[in-house]
Amino acid sequence: METSNLPAINLEWGTDMTTDTTTHSNRLFEFHPDPTWTVDAQGALLTANRAAQAEIGQRARLEELFVPEDLEKVRDWMMRAEWEQTPQNGRASLLGTAPGRGDAHCTLIPASEGGGSVIFFLMVRVVEETPDAETLEQLRETQELLEAVFRHSREAMGMFDVDGTILRMNDAFVSMFGYSREELIGRKVPVTPPGALQEEVYRHFDAILNQAVPYVEFETVKLHKSGHLLDVQVTLSPIKKRDGVIVAIHGISRDLTDAKKTQTRLIQAEKLSIAGQLAAGIAHEIRNPLTALKGFVQLMEGGASFNPHYLQVMGAELNRIEGITNELLVLAKPQANQMTRRELASLVQEVVTLFESLANLRNVELTADLEQGLPEMNCDSNQLKQVFINFLKNALEAMPCGGRIDIVLRRDGHRAHLAFADLGCGIEPDVLARLGEPFLTTKENGTGLGFMVCKQIIENHRGEVRVESEVGKGTTVGIWLPL
């Protein structure tokens, strides 16, 4: 242990102080078990003994030793000790000491330096608090309460060390995953399927251990001992010591399997409801062309002379029926997505280029303001083109006498925002409120299914569609897609 480099001070304890006595006093000061300093009247710390240097560290003044709230109190003890020439005792909080060691019992002893000026011995003894019976009882009750919450919670709870080895678990954990405690304690828990899902858990563990986030919550799939899969929501949070070091991770797993099944049934019920709404519309939309076809067949059965025009009309009606059924098939059972990485700006530009000639013929100005450099996104480019073509075609048809269509692409946080804005006739508020209903259309030859198909394609890409319109001023279709 290092000794102080400051020179020792010869103190006059009495008029007959001898050299031997001074030496003994210095040794007593140096080896006193409590941190001890000599202090002058201005608060400068002149010398420090071994205990002070080891436990407290280097300090130059009282301001560096005590918290500001207690500094005035210590100065008051010094004045009283000088006036009364008696030791002063009290409690004060030390500054910058280890957690839990700030409260100290202090003793100030006045003494005279060789030149006659007053200095003081300052001794501090860290107070080790002993909890009283009431505090101990409260701690015990709190511990029992926390233990009961852990043990009897309906959520599966587990505690893991920093390497992912399970330390303990509650009954719900055993019940959810089918393993006994003996099979799991001290092991890496075998409830995460290997591969990408396991890598995901490791990433979340690292984020907690690196203190990048206070906790993580995510949905994933876990593996029961019997082999069947469970949909679960997992929450991971750190367990820290008083000094902030993470010593374990607390995990909570909530079984979402039944909730997911219920959600699937609700979606299926919604599909059946939509199918019921479509049934009447399908009958109406297909009956008209079928009536025309039936009429031509009856004419030919009655011996009417062959007229090539009949075939043209019949072919047109059959095409109409085919168009309705194709759109219905896309709506009810979308084709498997052919997902590729594409930059959205180039995809939109391809559609704009496709429409430039048609726009010129109809005296419509196309302006495309597309932000470049957005991250590529996972998408089915053919399906997205179908959406863009549909909305651009609608905008053109809304301006039979010409006008302007503005196409704008911008980044909006973690999403891309694409807008098609026309200066057409707009949509009546009552129609706008019902937009998306099957066979609702304002076009003479429209089926009303195009918007439904487009909306579903965007939702399949985890995006959303919004439409704003004002009669006589135009319509804006906004599309948001995740990047």
Contacts in CASP RR format, 6 or more apart in sequence:
PFRMAT RR
TARGET T0000
AUTHOR 0000-0000-0000
METHOD contacts of the structure
MODEL  1
METSNLPAINLEWGTDMTTDTTTHSNRLFEFHPDPTWTVDAQGALLTANR
AAQAEIGQRARLEELFVPEDLEKVRDWMMRAEWEQTPQNGRASLLGTAPG
RGDAHCTLIPASEGGGSVIFFLMVRVVEETPDAETLEQLRETQELLEAVF
RHSREAMGMFDVDGTILRMNDAFVSMFGYSREELIGRKVPVTPPGALQEE
VYRHFDAILNQAVPYVEFETVKLHKSGHLLDVQVTLSPIKKRDGVIVAIH
GISRDLTDAKKTQTRLIQAEKLSIAGQLAAGIAHEIRNPLTALKGFVQLM
EGGASFNPHYLQVMGAELNRIEGITNELLVLAKPQANQMTRRELASLVQE
VVTLFESLANLRNVELTADLEQGLPEMNCDSNQLKQVFINFLKNALEAMP
CGGRIDIVLRRDGHRAHLAFADLGCGIEPDVLARLGEPFLTTKENGTGLG
FMVCKQIIENHRGEVRVESEVGKGTTVGIWLPL
1 50 0 8 1.000
1 53 0 8 1.000
1 54 0 8 1.000
2 50 0 8 1.000
2 53 0 8 1.000
3 30 0 8 1.000
3 50 0 8 1.000
3 53 0 8 1.000
4 30 0 8 1.000
4 47 0 8 1.000
4 48 0 8 1.000
4 49 0 8 1.000
4 50 0 8 1.000
4 53 0 8 1.000
6 46 0 8 1.000
6 47 0 8 1.000
6 48 0 8 1.000
7 47 0 8 1.000
8 26 0 8 1.000
8 29 0 8 1.000
8 47 0 8 1.000
9 38 0 8 1.000
9 46 0 8 1.000
9 47 0 8 1.000
9 113 0 8 1.000
9 119 0 8 1.000
10 22 0 8 1.000
10 114 0 8 1.000
11 17 0 8 1.000
11 22 0 8 1.000
11 25 0 8 1.000
11 111 0 8 1.000
11 112 0 8 1.000
11 113 0 8 1.000
11 114 0 8 1.000
11 119 0 8 1.000
12 111 0 8 1.000
12 112 0 8 1.000
12 113 0 8 1.000
12 114 0 8 1.000
12 116 0 8 1.000
13 21 0 8 1.000
13 25 0 8 1.000
13 111 0 8 1.000
29 36 0 8 1.000
29 38 0 8 1.000
29 47 0 8 1.000
29 49 0 8 1.000
29 121 0 8 1.000
30 49 0 8 1.000
30 50 0 8 1.000
31 49 0 8 1.000
31 50 0 8 1.000
32 49 0 8 1.000
32 51 0 8 1.000
32 123 0 8 1.000
33 51 0 8 1.000
34 51 0 8 1.000
34 123 0 8 1.000
34 124 0 8 1.000
34 125 0 8 1.000
35 48 0 8 1.000
35 49 0 8 1.000
35 51 0 8 1.000
35 52 0 8 1.000
35 55 0 8 1.000
35 56 0 8 1.000
35 123 0 8 1.000
35 124 0 8 1.000
36 48 0 8 1.000
36 49 0 8 1.000
36 51 0 8 1.000
36 52 0 8 1.000
36 121 0 8 1.000
36 122 0 8 1.000
36 123 0 8 1.000
36 124 0 8 1.000
37 45 0 8 1.000
37 46 0 8 1.000
37 47 0 8 1.000
37 48 0 8 1.000
37 49 0 8 1.000
37 52 0 8 1.000
37 59 0 8 1.000
37 65 0 8 1.000
37 121 0 8 1.000
37 122 0 8 1.000
38 45 0 8 1.000
38 46 0 8 1.000
38 47 0 8 1.000
38 119 0 8 1.000
38 120 0 8 1.000
38 121 0 8 1.000
38 122 0 8 1.000
39 45 0 8 1.000
39 46 0 8 1.000
39 62 0 8 1.000
39 78 0 8 1.000
39 108 0 8 1.000
39 119 0 8 1.000
39 120 0 8 1.000
39 121 0 8 1.000
39 122 0 8 1.000
40 46 0 8 1.000
40 117 0 8 1.000
40 119 0 8 1.000
40 120 0 8 1.000
41 78 0 8 1.000
41 82 0 8 1.000
41 117 0 8 1.000
41 118 0 8 1.000
41 119 0 8 1.000
43 61 0 8 1.000
43 62 0 8 1.000
43 75 0 8 1.000
43 78 0 8 1.000
44 60 0 8 1.000
44 61 0 8 1.000
45 59 0 8 1.000
45 60 0 8 1.000
45 61 0 8 1.000
45 62 0 8 1.000
45 64 0 8 1.000
45 65 0 8 1.000
45 122 0 8 1.000
46 119 0 8 1.000
48 56 0 8 1.000
48 57 0 8 1.000
48 58 0 8 1.000
48 59 0 8 1.000
52 59 0 8 1.000
55 97 0 8 1.000
55 126 0 8 1.000
56 65 0 8 1.000
56 94 0 8 1.000
56 97 0 8 1.000
56 124 0 8 1.000
59 65 0 8 1.000
62 71 0 8 1.000
62 74 0 8 1.000
62 75 0 8 1.000
63 71 0 8 1.000
64 95 0 8 1.000
65 94 0 8 1.000
65 95 0 8 1.000
66 74 0 8 1.000
66 92 0 8 1.000
66 93 0 8 1.000
66 94 0 8 1.000
66 95 0 8 1.000
67 92 0 8 1.000
67 93 0 8 1.000
67 94 0 8 1.000
67 95 0 8 1.000
69 93 0 8 1.000
70 92 0 8 1.000
70 93 0 8 1.000
73 92 0 8 1.000
74 92 0 8 1.000
74 106 0 8 1.000
74 108 0 8 1.000
77 88 0 8 1.000
77 90 0 8 1.000
77 106 0 8 1.000
77 108 0 8 1.000
78 88 0 8 1.000
78 108 0 8 1.000
78 120 0 8 1.000
80 88 0 8 1.000
81 87 0 8 1.000
81 88 0 8 1.000
81 108 0 8 1.000
81 109 0 8 1.000
81 110 0 8 1.000
81 120 0 8 1.000
82 110 0 8 1.000
82 118 0 8 1.000
85 110 0 8 1.000
86 110 0 8 1.000
87 107 0 8 1.000
87 108 0 8 1.000
87 109 0 8 1.000
87 110 0 8 1.000
88 107 0 8 1.000
88 108 0 8 1.000
89 105 0 8 1.000
89 106 0 8 1.000
89 107 0 8 1.000
89 108 0 8 1.000
90 105 0 8 1.000
90 106 0 8 1.000
90 107 0 8 1.000
91 103 0 8 1.000
91 104 0 8 1.000
91 105 0 8 1.000
91 106 0 8 1.000
91 127 0 8 1.000
92 104 0 8 1.000
92 106 0 8 1.000
93 102 0 8 1.000
93 103 0 8 1.000
93 104 0 8 1.000
94 101 0 8 1.000
94 102 0 8 1.000
94 103 0 8 1.000
94 104 0 8 1.000
94 124 0 8 1.000
94 126 0 8 1.000
96 102 0 8 1.000
97 126 0 8 1.000
99 242 0 8 1.000
99 243 0 8 1.000
100 242 0 8 1.000
101 126 0 8 1.000
102 126 0 8 1.000
103 126 0 8 1.000
103 127 0 8 1.000
103 129 0 8 1.000
104 124 0 8 1.000
104 125 0 8 1.000
104 126 0 8 1.000
104 127 0 8 1.000
105 124 0 8 1.000
105 125 0 8 1.000
105 126 0 8 1.000
105 127 0 8 1.000
106 122 0 8 1.000
106 123 0 8 1.000
106 124 0 8 1.000
107 121 0 8 1.000
107 122 0 8 1.000
107 123 0 8 1.000
107 124 0 8 1.000
107 125 0 8 1.000
108 120 0 8 1.000
108 121 0 8 1.000
108 122 0 8 1.000
109 120 0 8 1.000
109 121 0 8 1.000
109 123 0 8 1.000
110 118 0 8 1.000
110 119 0 8 1.000
110 120 0 8 1.000
111 118 0 8 1.000
111 119 0 8 1.000
111 120 0 8 1.000
111 121 0 8 1.000
112 118 0 8 1.000
112 119 0 8 1.000
113 119 0 8 1.000
131 139 0 8 1.000
150 157 0 8 1.000
150 170 0 8 1.000
151 170 0 8 1.000
151 171 0 8 1.000
152 170 0 8 1.000
152 171 0 8 1.000
153 170 0 8 1.000
153 172 0 8 1.000
154 172 0 8 1.000
155 172 0 8 1.000
155 252 0 8 1.000
155 253 0 8 1.000
155 254 0 8 1.000
156 169 0 8 1.000
156 170 0 8 1.000
156 172 0 8 1.000
156 173 0 8 1.000
156 175 0 8 1.000
156 176 0 8 1.000
156 177 0 8 1.000
156 252 0 8 1.000
156 253 0 8 1.000
156 254 0 8 1.000
156 255 0 8 1.000
157 169 0 8 1.000
157 170 0 8 1.000
157 172 0 8 1.000
157 173 0 8 1.000
157 250 0 8 1.000
157 251 0 8 1.000
157 252 0 8 1.000
157 253 0 8 1.000
158 166 0 8 1.000
158 167 0 8 1.000
158 168 0 8 1.000
158 169 0 8 1.000
158 170 0 8 1.000
158 173 0 8 1.000
158 250 0 8 1.000
158 251 0 8 1.000
158 252 0 8 1.000
159 166 0 8 1.000
159 167 0 8 1.000
159 168 0 8 1.000
159 169 0 8 1.000
159 239 0 8 1.000
159 248 0 8 1.000
159 249 0 8 1.000
159 250 0 8 1.000
159 251 0 8 1.000
160 166 0 8 1.000
160 167 0 8 1.000
160 189 0 8 1.000
160 248 0 8 1.000
160 249 0 8 1.000
160 250 0 8 1.000
160 251 0 8 1.000
161 167 0 8 1.000
161 247 0 8 1.000
161 248 0 8 1.000
161 249 0 8 1.000
162 209 0 8 1.000
162 246 0 8 1.000
162 247 0 8 1.000
162 248 0 8 1.000
162 249 0 8 1.000
163 188 0 8 1.000
164 188 0 8 1.000
164 189 0 8 1.000
164 205 0 8 1.000
164 249 0 8 1.000
165 186 0 8 1.000
165 187 0 8 1.000
165 188 0 8 1.000
166 184 0 8 1.000
166 185 0 8 1.000
166 186 0 8 1.000
166 187 0 8 1.000
166 188 0 8 1.000
166 189 0 8 1.000
167 185 0 8 1.000
167 186 0 8 1.000
167 248 0 8 1.000
168 185 0 8 1.000
169 181 0 8 1.000
169 184 0 8 1.000
169 185 0 8 1.000
173 253 0 8 1.000
174 180 0 8 1.000
174 181 0 8 1.000
176 224 0 8 1.000
176 230 0 8 1.000
176 232 0 8 1.000
176 253 0 8 1.000
176 255 0 8 1.000
177 189 0 8 1.000
177 191 0 8 1.000
177 222 0 8 1.000
177 223 0 8 1.000
177 224 0 8 1.000
177 225 0 8 1.000
177 230 0 8 1.000
178 224 0 8 1.000
178 225 0 8 1.000
178 226 0 8 1.000
179 190 0 8 1.000
179 191 0 8 1.000
179 225 0 8 1.000
190 223 0 8 1.000
191 222 0 8 1.000
191 223 0 8 1.000
191 224 0 8 1.000
192 198 0 8 1.000
192 201 0 8 1.000
192 220 0 8 1.000
192 222 0 8 1.000
192 223 0 8 1.000
193 221 0 8 1.000
193 222 0 8 1.000
193 223 0 8 1.000
193 229 0 8 1.000
197 220 0 8 1.000
197 221 0 8 1.000
200 218 0 8 1.000
200 220 0 8 1.000
201 220 0 8 1.000
201 234 0 8 1.000
204 216 0 8 1.000
204 218 0 8 1.000
204 234 0 8 1.000
204 236 0 8 1.000
205 236 0 8 1.000
205 249 0 8 1.000
207 213 0 8 1.000
207 216 0 8 1.000
208 215 0 8 1.000
208 216 0 8 1.000
208 236 0 8 1.000
208 237 0 8 1.000
208 238 0 8 1.000
208 246 0 8 1.000
208 249 0 8 1.000
209 238 0 8 1.000
209 246 0 8 1.000
209 249 0 8 1.000
211 238 0 8 1.000
211 246 0 8 1.000
214 237 0 8 1.000
214 238 0 8 1.000
215 235 0 8 1.000
215 236 0 8 1.000
215 237 0 8 1.000
215 238 0 8 1.000
216 234 0 8 1.000
216 235 0 8 1.000
216 236 0 8 1.000
217 233 0 8 1.000
217 234 0 8 1.000
217 235 0 8 1.000
217 236 0 8 1.000
218 233 0 8 1.000
218 234 0 8 1.000
219 231 0 8 1.000
219 232 0 8 1.000
219 233 0 8 1.000
219 234 0 8 1.000
219 256 0 8 1.000
220 232 0 8 1.000
220 234 0 8 1.000
221 229 0 8 1.000
221 230 0 8 1.000
221 231 0 8 1.000
221 232 0 8 1.000
222 229 0 8 1.000
222 230 0 8 1.000
222 232 0 8 1.000
222 253 0 8 1.000
223 229 0 8 1.000
223 230 0 8 1.000
224 230 0 8 1.000
230 255 0 8 1.000
230 257 0 8 1.000
231 255 0 8 1.000
231 256 0 8 1.000
231 257 0 8 1.000
231 259 0 8 1.000
231 260 0 8 1.000
232 253 0 8 1.000
232 254 0 8 1.000
232 255 0 8 1.000
232 256 0 8 1.000
232 257 0 8 1.000
233 253 0 8 1.000
233 254 0 8 1.000
233 256 0 8 1.000
234 251 0 8 1.000
234 252 0 8 1.000
234 253 0 8 1.000
234 254 0 8 1.000
235 251 0 8 1.000
235 252 0 8 1.000
235 254 0 8 1.000
236 249 0 8 1.000
236 250 0 8 1.000
236 251 0 8 1.000
237 249 0 8 1.000
237 250 0 8 1.000
237 251 0 8 1.000
238 246 0 8 1.000
238 248 0 8 1.000
238 249 0 8 1.000
238 250 0 8 1.000
239 246 0 8 1.000
239 247 0 8 1.000
239 248 0 8 1.000
239 249 0 8 1.000
239 250 0 8 1.000
240 246 0 8 1.000
240 247 0 8 1.000
241 247 0 8 1.000
271 332 0 8 1.000
274 438 0 8 1.000
275 332 0 8 1.000
277 437 0 8 1.000
277 438 0 8 1.000
278 328 0 8 1.000
278 438 0 8 1.000
278 439 0 8 1.000
281 438 0 8 1.000
281 439 0 8 1.000
282 324 0 8 1.000
282 328 0 8 1.000
284 439 0 8 1.000
285 324 0 8 1.000
285 439 0 8 1.000
285 447 0 8 1.000
286 321 0 8 1.000
286 324 0 8 1.000
289 317 0 8 1.000
289 318 0 8 1.000
289 320 0 8 1.000
289 321 0 8 1.000
290 317 0 8 1.000
290 321 0 8 1.000
292 313 0 8 1.000
292 314 0 8 1.000
292 317 0 8 1.000
293 314 0 8 1.000
293 317 0 8 1.000
293 318 0 8 1.000
296 310 0 8 1.000
296 313 0 8 1.000
296 314 0 8 1.000
299 310 0 8 1.000
300 306 0 8 1.000
300 310 0 8 1.000
323 447 0 8 1.000
324 447 0 8 1.000
324 449 0 8 1.000
327 447 0 8 1.000
327 449 0 8 1.000
327 450 0 8 1.000
327 453 0 8 1.000
328 449 0 8 1.000
330 453 0 8 1.000
330 456 0 8 1.000
331 449 0 8 1.000
331 452 0 8 1.000
331 453 0 8 1.000
331 456 0 8 1.000
334 383 0 8 1.000
334 456 0 8 1.000
334 457 0 8 1.000
334 460 0 8 1.000
337 380 0 8 1.000
337 383 0 8 1.000
337 460 0 8 1.000
338 380 0 8 1.000
338 382 0 8 1.000
339 378 0 8 1.000
339 379 0 8 1.000
339 380 0 8 1.000
340 378 0 8 1.000
340 379 0 8 1.000
340 380 0 8 1.000
340 381 0 8 1.000
341 376 0 8 1.000
341 377 0 8 1.000
341 378 0 8 1.000
342 376 0 8 1.000
342 377 0 8 1.000
342 379 0 8 1.000
342 381 0 8 1.000
343 373 0 8 1.000
343 374 0 8 1.000
343 376 0 8 1.000
343 377 0 8 1.000
344 374 0 8 1.000
344 377 0 8 1.000
344 379 0 8 1.000
344 409 0 8 1.000
344 416 0 8 1.000
344 418 0 8 1.000
344 481 0 8 1.000
345 370 0 8 1.000
345 371 0 8 1.000
345 372 0 8 1.000
345 373 0 8 1.000
345 374 0 8 1.000
345 409 0 8 1.000
347 379 0 8 1.000
347 381 0 8 1.000
347 384 0 8 1.000
347 385 0 8 1.000
347 388 0 8 1.000
348 368 0 8 1.000
348 370 0 8 1.000
348 388 0 8 1.000
348 407 0 8 1.000
348 409 0 8 1.000
348 418 0 8 1.000
349 368 0 8 1.000
349 370 0 8 1.000
350 385 0 8 1.000
351 385 0 8 1.000
351 388 0 8 1.000
351 389 0 8 1.000
351 392 0 8 1.000
352 366 0 8 1.000
352 368 0 8 1.000
352 392 0 8 1.000
352 407 0 8 1.000
354 389 0 8 1.000
355 366 0 8 1.000
355 389 0 8 1.000
355 392 0 8 1.000
355 393 0 8 1.000
355 396 0 8 1.000
356 366 0 8 1.000
358 396 0 8 1.000
359 365 0 8 1.000
359 366 0 8 1.000
359 396 0 8 1.000
359 405 0 8 1.000
362 396 0 8 1.000
362 399 0 8 1.000
362 400 0 8 1.000
362 402 0 8 1.000
363 401 0 8 1.000
363 402 0 8 1.000
363 403 0 8 1.000
364 396 0 8 1.000
364 399 0 8 1.000
364 402 0 8 1.000
364 403 0 8 1.000
364 404 0 8 1.000
364 405 0 8 1.000
365 403 0 8 1.000
365 404 0 8 1.000
365 405 0 8 1.000
366 404 0 8 1.000
366 405 0 8 1.000
366 407 0 8 1.000
367 404 0 8 1.000
367 405 0 8 1.000
367 406 0 8 1.000
367 407 0 8 1.000
368 407 0 8 1.000
369 406 0 8 1.000
369 407 0 8 1.000
369 408 0 8 1.000
369 409 0 8 1.000
370 407 0 8 1.000
370 408 0 8 1.000
370 409 0 8 1.000
371 409 0 8 1.000
371 410 0 8 1.000
371 411 0 8 1.000
374 409 0 8 1.000
374 411 0 8 1.000
374 416 0 8 1.000
374 483 0 8 1.000
375 483 0 8 1.000
377 416 0 8 1.000
377 481 0 8 1.000
377 482 0 8 1.000
377 483 0 8 1.000
379 461 0 8 1.000
379 481 0 8 1.000
380 457 0 8 1.000
380 461 0 8 1.000
383 457 0 8 1.000
383 460 0 8 1.000
383 461 0 8 1.000
384 457 0 8 1.000
384 461 0 8 1.000
386 453 0 8 1.000
386 454 0 8 1.000
386 457 0 8 1.000
387 454 0 8 1.000
387 457 0 8 1.000
387 458 0 8 1.000
387 479 0 8 1.000
388 418 0 8 1.000
388 420 0 8 1.000
390 450 0 8 1.000
390 451 0 8 1.000
390 453 0 8 1.000
390 454 0 8 1.000
391 420 0 8 1.000
391 454 0 8 1.000
391 477 0 8 1.000
391 479 0 8 1.000
392 405 0 8 1.000
392 407 0 8 1.000
392 420 0 8 1.000
394 477 0 8 1.000
395 405 0 8 1.000
395 420 0 8 1.000
395 421 0 8 1.000
395 422 0 8 1.000
395 424 0 8 1.000
395 475 0 8 1.000
395 477 0 8 1.000
396 405 0 8 1.000
396 422 0 8 1.000
397 443 0 8 1.000
398 422 0 8 1.000
398 424 0 8 1.000
398 425 0 8 1.000
398 426 0 8 1.000
398 474 0 8 1.000
398 475 0 8 1.000
399 405 0 8 1.000
399 422 0 8 1.000
399 423 0 8 1.000
399 424 0 8 1.000
399 425 0 8 1.000
403 422 0 8 1.000
403 423 0 8 1.000
403 424 0 8 1.000
404 422 0 8 1.000
404 423 0 8 1.000
405 420 0 8 1.000
405 421 0 8 1.000
405 422 0 8 1.000
405 423 0 8 1.000
406 419 0 8 1.000
406 420 0 8 1.000
406 421 0 8 1.000
407 418 0 8 1.000
407 419 0 8 1.000
407 420 0 8 1.000
407 421 0 8 1.000
408 417 0 8 1.000
408 418 0 8 1.000
408 419 0 8 1.000
408 421 0 8 1.000
409 416 0 8 1.000
409 417 0 8 1.000
409 418 0 8 1.000
409 419 0 8 1.000
410 416 0 8 1.000
410 417 0 8 1.000
411 417 0 8 1.000
411 483 0 8 1.000
412 480 0 8 1.000
414 482 0 8 1.000
414 483 0 8 1.000
415 463 0 8 1.000
415 480 0 8 1.000
415 481 0 8 1.000
415 482 0 8 1.000
415 483 0 8 1.000
416 480 0 8 1.000
416 481 0 8 1.000
416 482 0 8 1.000
416 483 0 8 1.000
417 478 0 8 1.000
417 479 0 8 1.000
417 480 0 8 1.000
418 478 0 8 1.000
418 479 0 8 1.000
418 480 0 8 1.000
418 481 0 8 1.000
419 476 0 8 1.000
419 477 0 8 1.000
419 478 0 8 1.000
419 479 0 8 1.000
420 476 0 8 1.000
420 477 0 8 1.000
420 478 0 8 1.000
421 474 0 8 1.000
421 475 0 8 1.000
421 476 0 8 1.000
421 477 0 8 1.000
422 474 0 8 1.000
422 475 0 8 1.000
422 476 0 8 1.000
423 473 0 8 1.000
423 474 0 8 1.000
424 472 0 8 1.000
424 473 0 8 1.000
424 474 0 8 1.000
424 475 0 8 1.000
425 471 0 8 1.000
425 472 0 8 1.000
425 474 0 8 1.000
426 469 0 8 1.000
426 470 0 8 1.000
426 471 0 8 1.000
426 472 0 8 1.000
426 473 0 8 1.000
426 474 0 8 1.000
426 475 0 8 1.000
427 435 0 8 1.000
427 442 0 8 1.000
427 467 0 8 1.000
427 469 0 8 1.000
427 471 0 8 1.000
427 475 0 8 1.000
428 471 0 8 1.000
429 471 0 8 1.000
431 440 0 8 1.000
431 442 0 8 1.000
432 467 0 8 1.000
432 469 0 8 1.000
434 440 0 8 1.000
435 451 0 8 1.000
435 467 0 8 1.000
436 448 0 8 1.000
436 451 0 8 1.000
436 452 0 8 1.000
436 455 0 8 1.000
438 448 0 8 1.000
438 449 0 8 1.000
438 452 0 8 1.000
439 447 0 8 1.000
439 448 0 8 1.000
439 449 0 8 1.000
440 448 0 8 1.000
441 447 0 8 1.000
441 448 0 8 1.000
454 465 0 8 1.000
455 465 0 8 1.000
458 464 0 8 1.000
458 465 0 8 1.000
458 479 0 8 1.000
458 481 0 8 1.000
459 465 0 8 1.000
461 481 0 8 1.000
461 482 0 8 1.000
462 481 0 8 1.000
462 482 0 8 1.000
463 479 0 8 1.000
463 480 0 8 1.000
463 481 0 8 1.000
463 482 0 8 1.000
464 479 0 8 1.000
464 480 0 8 1.000
465 477 0 8 1.000
465 478 0 8 1.000
465 479 0 8 1.000
465 480 0 8 1.000
466 477 0 8 1.000
466 478 0 8 1.000
466 480 0 8 1.000
467 475 0 8 1.000
467 476 0 8 1.000
467 477 0 8 1.000
467 478 0 8 1.000
468 475 0 8 1.000
468 476 0 8 1.000
468 478 0 8 1.000
469 475 0 8 1.000
469 476 0 8 1.000
END
